[in-house]
Amino acid sequence: QVQLVESGGGLVRPGGSLRLSCAASGRRFSIDIMGWYRQAPDKQRELVATMSSGGGTDYADSVKGRFTISRDNAKNTVSLQMNSLKPEDTAVYYCYYKGREMPTPWYEYWGQGTQVTVSS
């Protein structure tokens, strides 16, 4: 019931910045978490950053201090500001949404992904 559309991916030089955005449409749950995962070639998908509707955040250790997640609950959007980008940040970035209304279990949704390439 939730569709996610990402934007903002592309090419950037090492040390540069990029901003990703994701818009969710459809059902909005009373309690939810939105954020980003990424997957590089030959690697497992990993968490990048998430933010709950209550404002709590979770960041991967590798991006702390460089990436900042934000969201607009009214518009049901989430953004990821990526600074000081490194070649190892190169991956497909996927928008993520998880929500529920008690007493239901969590429901998870994924965007189609947007490519981020960091290279000189």
Steps between C-alpha positions, in 0.01 A plus 500: 500500500806725520698614198843659532666719238866599534682788334836673519748228410785554258873549458708698746871554567661368819445755774192634330139508612172358382145511630252216461126536543218251528126553491253246635146472376211285609420389851669683783534304822471645846851383584762483229867512411640641177854502375763358272684178436768441241653211312838500330607235247569164664394627841197457721241771529579716801331769702614856432266711711143495624271733689180413683186709503593588856835643393734222602791432263731213422821534296754256373838556664657556160286807428474666841614859483470508121137417426191663648147366473190717523130453440178690463226298666220711354622439145626149575839567345852421611832645385862403541769766483830332415819697553868408473413215268748218454539243221381233741166680519435390143187285500137481409308684769153377588231695677343303783169524682374297793177569680225358715182577687468300817434216535613416145852385423752715315464540124807580290527665158791579269567746222653392170837653584715784373865470398763703684849490352796671668798516267764739373 
